[in-house]
Amino acid sequence: MSLELILIRHAKSDWADPGQPDHARHLAPRGRRDAPRIAEWLAQDGHVPELVLCSDAARTRETLALMLPEWPAAPRVLHEPMLYNAPPRQLLATLGRQSARRVAIIAHNPGIGRLAADLAETAPPHPRFQDYPTCAVTVLDFDVDDWSAIRRGRVAAFAIPADL
């Protein structure tokens, strides 16, 4: 058996109101364009999650809402406050409690990008993998049966919106 993890950074957020709390920031027009394109790309390659663990921030929730219509089957969704600006260890702890075989996490940098780098056996040969721009996505495969047992996995796919 194997597990598939899809790590998604939220789409481009709007900085038009500098006084707005970070947690409440919504997506910029570019983010609203990019999220469905990334979701469609994932679906075309067969990477549709059974479960999505999503930060409860406005921009991650919006990213997910724009992705859902592009997937042939609706995943179960958990909006997790603890994923807001979470470090890799918190993301892994939340993942470790799950039973679905194909899980997506939609969260924030630097945590989501660091987790992708930490879990990849070999980094993909993409110039933007290390800085993990908005709406970047990494798909990782693990040859284990339980999320608590994952260490490093094979990168099955990596993309950013500019690639599509």
C-alpha positions as CSV (number, residue, x, y, z in Angstrom):
1,M,0.0,0.0,0.0
2,S,1.0,3.5,-0.5
3,L,0.0,7.0,0.6
4,E,-0.2,10.2,-1.5
5,L,0.3,13.7,0.0
6,I,-0.5,16.8,-1.9
7,L,1.1,20.0,-0.4
8,I,-0.5,23.2,-1.7
9,R,0.4,26.7,-0.7
10,H,-2.6,29.1,-0.8
11,A,-3.1,31.2,-4.0
12,K,-1.8,34.8,-4.2
13,S,-3.4,36.9,-1.5
14,D,-4.5,40.5,-1.7
15,W,-2.4,43.1,0.1
16,A,-4.6,46.2,-1.0
17,D,-5.6,46.8,2.6
18,P,-2.4,46.9,4.7
19,G,-4.4,47.3,7.9
20,Q,-6.3,44.1,7.4
21,P,-5.4,41.3,9.8
22,D,-3.3,38.6,8.1
23,H,-5.8,35.8,8.9
24,A,-8.6,37.7,7.1
25,R,-6.7,38.5,3.9
26,H,-8.5,37.3,0.8
27,L,-7.2,36.3,-2.6
28,A,-6.0,38.7,-5.2
29,P,-7.4,38.5,-8.8
30,R,-4.3,36.4,-9.8
31,G,-5.0,34.0,-7.0
32,R,-8.6,33.6,-8.1
33,R,-7.3,32.7,-11.5
34,D,-4.5,30.4,-10.4
35,A,-6.3,28.1,-7.9
36,P,-8.7,26.5,-10.4
37,R,-5.9,26.0,-12.9
38,I,-3.7,24.1,-10.3
39,A,-6.8,22.0,-9.3
40,E,-7.5,21.1,-12.9
41,W,-3.8,20.1,-13.4
42,L,-4.0,17.9,-10.4
43,A,-7.2,16.3,-11.6
44,Q,-5.8,15.7,-15.1
45,D,-2.9,13.8,-13.5
46,G,-5.2,11.8,-11.2
47,H,-4.1,13.5,-8.0
48,V,-7.5,14.3,-6.4
49,P,-7.5,14.1,-2.6
50,E,-9.9,12.1,-0.5
51,L,-9.4,14.5,2.3
52,V,-8.3,18.1,2.4
53,L,-6.7,19.6,5.6
54,C,-7.1,23.3,5.2
55,S,-5.9,26.2,7.3
56,D,-8.9,28.3,8.5
57,A,-7.5,31.6,7.1
58,A,-9.6,33.4,4.5
59,R,-7.1,32.9,1.7
60,T,-6.7,29.1,2.2
61,R,-10.5,28.7,2.4
62,E,-10.9,30.6,-0.8
63,T,-8.2,28.7,-2.5
64,L,-9.9,25.4,-1.6
65,A,-13.4,26.8,-2.7
66,L,-11.9,27.6,-6.1
67,M,-10.3,24.2,-6.5
68,L,-13.3,22.0,-5.5
69,P,-15.3,22.5,-8.7
70,E,-12.3,21.2,-10.8
71,W,-12.2,17.8,-9.1
72,P,-14.4,15.0,-10.2
73,A,-15.3,13.9,-6.7
74,A,-15.6,16.2,-3.6
75,P,-13.1,15.3,-0.9
76,R,-13.9,15.5,2.8
77,V,-12.7,18.8,4.1
78,L,-11.4,19.7,7.6
79,H,-10.7,23.4,8.3
80,E,-8.0,23.3,10.9
81,P,-7.1,26.5,12.9
82,M,-3.8,24.9,14.0
83,L,-2.6,24.8,10.3
84,Y,-2.6,28.7,10.1
85,N,1.1,29.6,9.8
86,A,2.0,26.1,11.1
87,P,5.6,24.8,11.1
88,P,6.3,21.5,9.4
89,R,6.0,19.5,12.7
90,Q,2.5,20.8,13.3
91,L,1.5,20.0,9.7
92,L,2.9,16.4,10.2
93,A,1.1,16.0,13.5
94,T,-2.2,16.9,12.0
95,L,-1.5,14.6,9.0
96,G,-0.5,11.7,11.3
97,R,-4.0,11.5,12.8
98,Q,-5.6,10.8,9.4
99,S,-6.7,7.6,7.8
100,A,-7.4,8.7,4.2
101,R,-4.9,7.4,1.6
102,R,-4.7,10.5,-0.5
103,V,-4.5,13.8,1.5
104,A,-4.0,17.4,0.5
105,I,-2.9,20.1,2.9
106,I,-3.5,23.7,2.0
107,A,-1.5,26.0,4.2
108,H,1.1,28.8,4.3
109,N,4.8,29.4,3.9
110,P,7.3,28.9,5.3
111,G,5.8,25.8,6.8
112,I,4.2,24.2,3.7
113,G,7.4,24.8,1.6
114,R,9.7,23.5,4.3
115,L,7.6,20.4,4.7
116,A,7.8,19.7,1.0
117,A,11.5,20.1,1.1
118,D,11.9,18.0,4.2
119,L,9.8,15.1,2.8
120,A,11.2,15.0,-0.7
121,E,13.7,12.2,-1.2
122,T,15.0,14.2,-4.1
123,A,13.9,17.8,-4.8
124,P,12.4,18.3,-8.2
125,P,14.6,20.1,-10.7
126,H,12.5,23.2,-10.7
127,P,14.0,26.6,-10.0
128,R,11.0,27.7,-7.7
129,F,10.8,24.6,-5.5
130,Q,12.9,26.0,-2.7
131,D,11.0,29.3,-2.4
132,Y,7.6,27.6,-2.9
133,P,5.6,30.5,-4.4
134,T,1.9,31.0,-4.0
135,C,-0.2,28.1,-5.3
136,A,2.8,25.8,-5.6
137,V,1.9,22.2,-5.3
138,T,4.0,19.1,-4.6
139,V,2.7,15.5,-4.9
140,L,4.6,13.0,-2.8
141,D,4.2,9.2,-2.7
142,F,5.1,7.1,0.3
143,D,5.5,3.4,0.5
144,V,4.0,3.1,4.0
145,D,0.5,2.2,5.3
146,D,0.2,4.9,8.0
147,W,0.8,8.7,7.9
148,S,2.6,8.5,11.2
149,A,5.3,6.3,9.5
150,I,6.2,8.7,6.7
151,R,9.8,9.9,6.5
152,R,10.8,10.8,2.9
153,G,8.8,10.2,-0.3
154,R,9.1,10.3,-4.0
155,V,8.1,13.5,-5.7
156,A,5.5,12.4,-8.2
157,A,4.8,16.0,-9.4
158,F,5.5,19.6,-8.8
159,A,4.1,22.7,-10.4
160,I,3.4,26.4,-10.0
161,P,0.8,28.3,-11.9
162,A,3.3,29.9,-14.3
163,D,4.1,26.4,-15.5
164,L,0.5,25.8,-16.7
